[in-house]
Amino acid sequence: MNQTARQAQQSIDIKDPQSLLTAFEQFGALSDQLQQSYQALDERTSALTLELATARSERMQQLAEKEKLADRLENLLKALPAGVLVIDEHGRVQTSNAAADTFFEQGLEGANWYQLLETNVEQVEAEDVLLKNGRVLSLSYQALAGAGNIVLINDVTKTRMLQDVANRQTRLAAMGQMAAGLAHQLRTPLASAVLYSSQLGRQEIDTQQQGRAGEKIRASLRYLEKLINDMLLYAKGGEFGNATFSLAQLLVSFKARMETRLQQTRSNLKIVNHAGLINLKGSQDALVSVLCNLAENAIEACKTECIIELKVYQQDENIILAIHDNGPGLSADQQLKIFQPFYSEREGGTGLGLAVAQSIAQAHQGDLLVRSNNDATDPMCGTTFYLCLPLNQGEQFLPSGKMTTPYNITGQNTGGHE
């Protein structure tokens, strides 16, 4: 009770008409004040009720819009030709759309994603996976803010088939352009073989002359065999095996293949492996043939005893096999033409060796590059070839033909020659 009420109560106790009148007046004023307060409170309640109704209406409208958007996104997710998965931090599939289920030919929600891949995947190459049902899928992952990942799955089966067809057509076109050159290359050894074989039928030649003619015929036939083998390798392009082998096995096989040739020419081969124990994928025999081809060219280029140094090191995600010789080097024009089919300045050369070697390197998603100073003041400046192989074969090392020196080869120069 406020002071005014207490005063009114005290006044009532007094048997005084004037005081009683005053108390009634005070009571009336207090009643008016309470009435006004109640009216203000009622108006405020009405305003708040209206605001609450408006807010509720807006909230309902927002919920309806969000629900509409959610339905639209759900329909869009179902209609997407790409597969979309949401997996939690444990690899469990929380959400999958129809396309993802179609790719794997089963419902994916609730399945363990990594076990699913292990069960259904035949082969993995970088971001592409080959399923046992024949589909080739491209996978990309995006981490979620909380935990888990979103996996985007694209069916690239037709794309990869078209790429293979396009690559094959490119190689066939190149083979067509090489046909005239090949005919010229075949004509000379065939003519020599025919000429010397005709001498074998002559009765007046002695046994020694017959032996020389037979050796000439064999040499011509060996040349033809090498030329045809090189052409087949070049035409084969990227159709090599995909076996796994160690870098050490590759180097041992290369050294064994070159041992006899090195002894015959009194040449020296030094191999320095800075890359350690690393496994590669592809065709070991084909890569050994590349190294042997480079070593043979080095021996042919050196007029005296050849010193060949092979340094192997890892640069980022690439393995670099740098083979250097002490020969006369190559001019800038030679470096531009050296990988062209049928280009050769060496007597008896087919002009296909380096073209085939580069083709094999590119089939392993790598490249073969050359660097040489051809310094007139140093007749033995030598040449360095770089066989560059990516550890991740889904990534191309370097487009061929754009430059004649490897990029980022710093600090680990080959044999001190740049």
C-alpha positions as CSV (number, residue, x, y, z in Angstrom):
1,M,0.0,0.0,0.0
2,N,1.4,3.4,-1.0
3,Q,1.7,6.4,1.3
4,T,-1.4,8.1,-0.2
5,A,-3.5,5.0,0.6
6,R,-2.1,4.9,4.2
7,Q,-2.9,8.5,4.6
8,A,-6.4,7.9,3.4
9,Q,-6.8,5.0,5.8
10,Q,-5.6,7.2,8.7
11,S,-8.0,9.9,7.6
12,I,-11.0,7.4,7.6
13,D,-10.3,6.5,11.2
14,I,-10.7,10.1,12.1
15,K,-14.4,11.0,12.6
16,D,-14.0,14.2,10.7
17,P,-16.3,14.9,7.7
18,Q,-13.8,17.1,6.0
19,S,-11.1,14.5,6.4
20,L,-13.5,11.8,5.1
21,L,-14.2,14.0,2.0
22,T,-10.6,14.5,1.4
23,A,-10.0,10.8,1.6
24,F,-12.7,10.0,-0.9
25,E,-11.2,12.6,-3.3
26,Q,-7.8,11.0,-2.9
27,F,-9.4,7.6,-3.5
28,G,-11.1,8.8,-6.6
29,A,-7.8,10.2,-7.9
30,L,-6.1,7.0,-7.2
31,S,-8.8,5.0,-9.0
32,D,-8.4,7.2,-12.1
33,Q,-4.7,6.7,-12.0
34,L,-5.2,2.9,-11.8
35,Q,-7.7,3.0,-14.6
36,Q,-5.3,4.9,-16.8
37,S,-2.5,2.4,-16.0
38,Y,-4.8,-0.5,-16.8
39,Q,-5.8,1.1,-20.1
40,A,-2.1,1.7,-21.0
41,L,-1.3,-1.9,-20.1
42,D,-4.2,-3.1,-22.2
43,E,-3.1,-1.1,-25.1
44,R,0.5,-2.3,-24.7
45,T,-0.8,-5.9,-24.5
46,S,-2.8,-5.5,-27.7
47,A,0.2,-4.0,-29.5
48,L,2.4,-6.9,-28.3
49,T,-0.2,-9.4,-29.4
50,L,-0.3,-7.7,-32.8
51,E,3.5,-7.7,-33.1
52,L,3.6,-11.4,-32.1
53,A,1.0,-12.3,-34.7
54,T,2.9,-10.4,-37.3
55,A,6.2,-12.0,-36.3
56,R,4.5,-15.4,-36.3
57,S,3.1,-14.8,-39.8
58,E,6.5,-13.7,-41.1
59,R,8.1,-16.8,-39.4
60,M,5.6,-19.1,-41.0
61,Q,6.2,-17.4,-44.4
62,Q,10.0,-17.9,-44.0
63,L,9.5,-21.5,-43.0
64,A,7.3,-22.0,-46.0
65,E,9.9,-20.4,-48.3
66,K,12.6,-22.6,-46.7
67,E,10.6,-25.7,-47.1
68,K,9.9,-24.7,-50.7
69,L,13.6,-24.2,-51.2
70,A,14.5,-27.5,-49.5
71,D,12.0,-29.3,-51.8
72,R,13.5,-27.6,-54.8
73,L,17.1,-28.5,-53.8
74,E,16.0,-32.1,-53.1
75,N,14.4,-32.3,-56.6
76,L,17.5,-30.7,-58.1
77,L,19.7,-33.2,-56.2
78,K,17.6,-36.1,-57.5
79,A,17.8,-34.8,-61.1
80,L,21.5,-34.1,-61.1
81,P,23.4,-36.4,-63.6
82,A,26.3,-36.3,-61.2
83,G,26.4,-38.3,-58.0
84,V,26.5,-36.5,-54.6
85,L,27.3,-38.1,-51.3
86,V,27.5,-36.7,-47.8
87,I,29.7,-38.8,-45.5
88,D,30.4,-38.3,-41.8
89,E,33.7,-38.3,-40.1
90,H,33.6,-42.1,-39.8
91,G,33.0,-42.6,-43.5
92,R,29.4,-43.4,-43.2
93,V,27.1,-42.2,-46.1
94,Q,24.5,-39.9,-44.6
95,T,22.9,-38.8,-47.9
96,S,23.1,-40.0,-51.5
97,N,21.2,-39.0,-54.6
98,A,19.8,-41.2,-57.3
99,A,22.8,-40.8,-59.7
100,A,25.2,-42.1,-57.0
101,D,23.0,-45.1,-56.3
102,T,22.8,-45.8,-60.1
103,F,26.6,-45.7,-60.5
104,F,27.1,-48.3,-57.8
105,E,23.9,-50.2,-58.7
106,Q,22.8,-50.1,-55.0
107,G,21.4,-47.8,-52.3
108,L,24.3,-46.1,-50.6
109,E,22.7,-44.4,-47.5
110,G,24.1,-46.0,-44.3
111,A,26.9,-47.8,-46.1
112,N,30.6,-47.3,-45.3
113,W,32.1,-45.3,-48.1
114,Y,35.6,-46.7,-47.9
115,Q,34.4,-50.3,-47.7
116,L,32.1,-49.6,-50.6
117,L,35.1,-48.5,-52.7
118,E,37.1,-51.5,-51.7
119,T,34.3,-53.8,-52.8
120,N,33.4,-52.2,-56.1
121,V,36.5,-50.6,-57.4
122,E,38.7,-52.5,-59.9
123,Q,41.5,-50.0,-60.4
124,V,42.4,-46.5,-59.1
125,E,44.2,-43.8,-61.1
126,A,44.5,-40.4,-59.5
127,E,41.0,-39.1,-59.1
128,D,39.5,-41.7,-61.5
129,V,38.3,-45.1,-60.3
130,L,37.4,-48.0,-62.6
131,L,34.4,-49.9,-61.1
132,K,34.0,-53.7,-61.6
133,N,30.8,-52.9,-63.6
134,G,32.9,-51.1,-66.2
135,R,32.1,-47.5,-65.3
136,V,34.9,-44.9,-64.9
137,L,34.1,-42.4,-62.2
138,S,35.9,-39.2,-61.3
139,L,35.8,-38.4,-57.5
140,S,36.3,-35.1,-55.9
141,Y,36.1,-34.4,-52.1
142,Q,35.1,-31.2,-50.2
143,A,35.5,-31.1,-46.4
144,L,32.5,-29.9,-44.5
145,A,32.8,-27.1,-41.9
146,G,31.8,-29.4,-39.0
147,A,33.0,-32.9,-39.9
148,G,32.8,-35.3,-42.8
149,N,33.0,-34.6,-46.5
150,I,30.9,-34.1,-49.6
151,V,31.8,-36.4,-52.5
152,L,31.0,-35.3,-56.0
153,I,30.9,-38.3,-58.5
154,N,31.0,-37.8,-62.3
155,D,30.6,-40.6,-64.8
156,V,33.5,-40.0,-67.2
157,T,33.3,-43.4,-69.0
158,K,32.4,-41.9,-72.4
159,T,34.8,-39.0,-71.9
160,R,37.8,-41.3,-71.3
161,M,36.7,-43.5,-74.2
162,L,36.6,-40.5,-76.5
163,Q,40.0,-39.3,-75.2
164,D,41.5,-42.7,-76.0
165,V,39.9,-42.7,-79.5
166,A,41.2,-39.1,-80.1
167,N,44.7,-40.1,-78.9
168,R,44.7,-43.1,-81.2
169,Q,43.4,-41.0,-84.1
170,T,46.2,-38.5,-83.5
171,R,48.8,-41.2,-83.5
172,L,47.3,-42.8,-86.7
173,A,47.4,-39.4,-88.4
174,A,51.1,-39.0,-87.4
175,M,51.7,-42.5,-88.7
176,G,50.2,-41.5,-92.0
177,Q,52.4,-38.5,-92.2
178,M,55.4,-40.7,-91.5
179,A,54.5,-43.3,-94.2
180,A,56.5,-41.5,-97.0
181,G,59.5,-41.2,-94.7
182,L,59.2,-44.8,-93.7
183,A,59.1,-46.0,-97.3
184,H,62.3,-44.0,-97.9
185,Q,63.9,-45.5,-94.8
186,L,63.0,-49.1,-95.8
187,R,64.1,-48.7,-99.4
188,T,67.8,-48.3,-98.7
189,P,68.4,-51.4,-96.5
190,L,66.2,-53.5,-98.8
191,A,68.1,-52.4,-101.8
192,S,71.4,-53.2,-100.0
193,A,70.1,-56.6,-99.0
194,V,68.9,-57.4,-102.6
195,L,72.2,-56.3,-104.0
196,Y,74.4,-58.4,-101.7
197,S,72.1,-61.4,-102.0
198,S,72.4,-61.3,-105.8
199,Q,76.2,-61.6,-105.4
200,L,75.8,-64.8,-103.4
201,G,74.6,-66.5,-106.5
202,R,77.7,-65.7,-108.5
203,Q,80.1,-68.6,-108.8
204,E,83.2,-66.5,-109.3
205,I,83.2,-65.0,-105.8
206,D,85.2,-66.8,-103.1
207,T,84.2,-67.8,-99.6
208,Q,85.6,-64.6,-98.0
209,Q,83.5,-62.4,-100.3
210,Q,80.4,-64.5,-99.6
211,G,81.0,-64.0,-95.9
212,R,81.3,-60.3,-96.4
213,A,78.1,-60.2,-98.5
214,G,76.3,-62.3,-95.9
215,E,77.3,-59.9,-93.1
216,K,76.1,-57.0,-95.2
217,I,72.8,-58.7,-95.7
218,R,72.5,-59.4,-92.0
219,A,73.3,-55.8,-91.1
220,S,70.6,-54.6,-93.5
221,L,68.1,-57.0,-92.1
222,R,69.0,-55.9,-88.5
223,Y,68.5,-52.3,-89.5
224,L,65.1,-53.2,-91.0
225,E,64.1,-55.1,-87.8
226,K,65.1,-52.1,-85.6
227,L,63.2,-49.7,-87.8
228,I,60.1,-51.8,-87.8
229,N,60.3,-52.4,-84.0
230,D,60.7,-48.6,-83.5
231,M,57.7,-47.9,-85.6
232,L,55.6,-50.5,-83.7
233,L,56.6,-48.9,-80.4
234,Y,55.8,-45.4,-81.7
235,A,52.4,-46.6,-83.0
236,K,51.7,-48.4,-79.7
237,G,51.8,-45.1,-77.9
238,G,50.2,-45.2,-74.5
239,E,49.1,-48.9,-74.7
240,F,51.7,-50.2,-72.2
241,G,51.2,-52.2,-69.1
242,N,50.4,-50.8,-65.7
243,A,52.5,-53.1,-63.5
244,T,54.2,-51.9,-60.3
245,F,58.0,-52.1,-60.1
246,S,60.7,-50.5,-58.0
247,L,63.0,-47.8,-59.1
248,A,65.9,-50.0,-58.0
249,Q,64.7,-52.8,-60.4
250,L,64.6,-50.3,-63.3
251,L,68.2,-49.1,-62.6
252,V,69.6,-52.7,-62.2
253,S,67.9,-53.8,-65.4
254,F,69.2,-50.8,-67.3
255,K,72.8,-51.4,-66.1
256,A,72.6,-55.1,-67.0
257,R,71.3,-54.3,-70.5
258,M,74.2,-51.9,-71.1
259,E,77.0,-53.9,-69.6
260,T,78.2,-55.6,-72.8
261,R,77.9,-52.5,-74.9
262,L,79.9,-50.5,-72.3
263,Q,82.7,-53.0,-72.3
264,Q,82.8,-53.1,-76.1
265,T,83.2,-49.3,-76.4
266,R,85.3,-48.9,-73.2
267,S,82.6,-46.5,-71.9
268,N,81.8,-45.8,-68.3
269,L,78.4,-45.6,-66.6
270,K,77.9,-44.1,-63.2
271,I,74.4,-44.3,-61.5
272,V,73.6,-42.1,-58.5
273,N,70.2,-42.6,-56.9
274,H,69.1,-39.8,-54.6
275,A,65.4,-40.8,-54.7
276,G,65.7,-43.9,-52.5
277,L,63.2,-46.7,-52.4
278,I,60.3,-45.7,-54.7
279,N,57.8,-47.7,-56.7
280,L,56.7,-46.8,-60.2
281,K,53.8,-47.9,-62.4
282,G,53.9,-48.8,-66.1
283,S,56.1,-50.9,-68.3
284,Q,59.6,-51.5,-66.8
285,D,60.9,-52.9,-70.1
286,A,59.7,-49.9,-72.1
287,L,61.4,-47.4,-69.7
288,V,64.6,-49.5,-69.7
289,S,64.5,-49.2,-73.5
290,V,64.3,-45.4,-73.2
291,L,67.4,-45.3,-70.9
292,C,69.3,-47.7,-73.2
293,N,68.4,-45.6,-76.2
294,L,69.7,-42.5,-74.5
295,A,72.9,-44.3,-73.5
296,E,73.4,-45.7,-77.0
297,N,73.0,-42.2,-78.4
298,A,75.6,-40.9,-75.9
299,I,78.1,-43.6,-76.9
300,E,77.6,-42.8,-80.6
301,A,78.0,-39.1,-80.0
302,C,81.2,-39.4,-78.1
303,K,84.2,-39.7,-80.4
304,T,86.4,-41.1,-77.5
305,E,85.6,-43.1,-74.5
306,C,82.2,-42.1,-73.3
307,I,81.4,-41.1,-69.7
308,I,77.7,-41.5,-68.9
309,E,76.3,-40.3,-65.6
310,L,72.8,-41.1,-64.5
311,K,71.4,-39.1,-61.6
312,V,68.0,-39.9,-60.1
313,Y,66.2,-37.6,-57.7
314,Q,62.7,-36.6,-56.7
315,Q,61.4,-33.2,-57.4
316,D,58.0,-32.5,-55.8
317,E,55.8,-35.3,-57.0
318,N,58.1,-36.3,-59.9
319,I,61.0,-38.7,-60.4
320,I,63.7,-37.2,-62.6
321,L,66.2,-39.5,-64.3
322,A,68.9,-37.2,-65.7
323,I,71.4,-38.9,-68.0
324,H,74.5,-36.8,-69.0
325,D,77.3,-37.6,-71.4
326,N,80.6,-35.9,-72.3
327,G,79.9,-35.6,-76.0
328,P,80.0,-32.5,-78.2
329,G,76.5,-31.4,-77.2
330,L,73.6,-30.2,-79.4
331,S,72.9,-26.9,-81.1
332,A,69.7,-25.0,-80.4
333,D,68.3,-26.1,-83.8
334,Q,69.1,-29.7,-83.1
335,Q,67.4,-29.6,-79.7
336,L,64.2,-28.3,-81.4
337,K,64.2,-31.1,-84.0
338,I,65.7,-34.0,-82.2
339,F,62.4,-35.6,-81.2
340,Q,60.8,-35.4,-84.6
341,P,60.4,-38.8,-86.3
342,F,63.0,-39.6,-89.0
343,Y,65.2,-36.7,-88.0
344,S,68.8,-38.0,-87.7
345,E,72.2,-36.6,-88.5
346,R,74.0,-39.8,-87.6
347,E,74.9,-42.1,-90.4
348,G,72.8,-45.3,-90.2
349,G,70.4,-43.7,-87.7
350,T,66.7,-44.4,-88.2
351,G,65.6,-41.1,-86.7
352,L,62.9,-42.9,-84.7
353,G,64.8,-43.7,-81.5
354,L,64.2,-40.5,-79.6
355,A,60.7,-40.1,-81.0
356,V,59.9,-43.6,-79.6
357,A,61.6,-42.8,-76.3
358,Q,59.5,-39.6,-75.9
359,S,56.4,-41.5,-76.9
360,I,57.1,-44.0,-74.1
361,A,57.7,-41.3,-71.6
362,Q,54.4,-39.6,-72.5
363,A,52.6,-42.9,-72.3
364,H,53.7,-42.9,-68.6
365,Q,52.2,-39.4,-68.2
366,G,55.8,-38.0,-68.2
367,D,58.0,-36.5,-70.7
368,L,61.5,-36.6,-72.2
369,L,63.4,-33.3,-72.4
370,V,66.9,-32.3,-73.5
371,R,69.3,-29.6,-72.5
372,S,72.7,-28.9,-74.0
373,N,74.9,-25.8,-74.2
374,N,76.9,-26.8,-77.3
375,D,79.7,-24.5,-76.1
376,A,82.3,-24.0,-78.9
377,T,85.0,-23.4,-76.3
378,D,84.2,-26.7,-74.7
379,P,83.9,-29.5,-77.3
380,M,83.0,-32.0,-74.6
381,C,80.3,-29.9,-72.9
382,G,77.9,-32.9,-73.3
383,T,74.1,-33.2,-73.4
384,T,71.7,-34.0,-70.6
385,F,68.4,-35.8,-71.2
386,Y,65.7,-35.7,-68.5
387,L,63.3,-38.6,-68.3
388,C,60.5,-37.1,-66.1
389,L,58.0,-39.5,-64.5
390,P,55.2,-38.3,-62.2
391,L,54.6,-40.4,-59.1
392,N,50.9,-39.6,-59.5
393,Q,50.2,-40.7,-63.0
394,G,46.9,-38.8,-63.0
395,E,48.9,-35.6,-63.5
396,Q,50.8,-34.8,-66.6
397,F,54.4,-33.7,-65.9
398,L,54.8,-31.2,-68.6
399,P,53.3,-30.7,-72.1
400,S,55.9,-31.8,-74.6
401,G,57.3,-29.4,-77.1
402,K,56.7,-26.2,-75.2
403,M,60.3,-25.9,-73.9
404,T,63.5,-27.8,-74.2
405,T,64.6,-27.6,-70.6
406,P,62.8,-29.0,-67.5
407,Y,61.2,-26.5,-65.2
408,N,62.3,-26.0,-61.6
409,I,65.5,-28.1,-62.0
410,T,67.6,-26.1,-59.4
411,G,70.2,-27.3,-57.0
412,Q,70.1,-30.9,-58.4
413,N,71.7,-30.3,-61.7
414,T,72.9,-33.4,-63.5
415,G,76.5,-34.0,-63.1
416,G,77.2,-30.3,-62.6
417,H,76.3,-29.5,-66.2
418,E,73.5,-27.1,-66.9
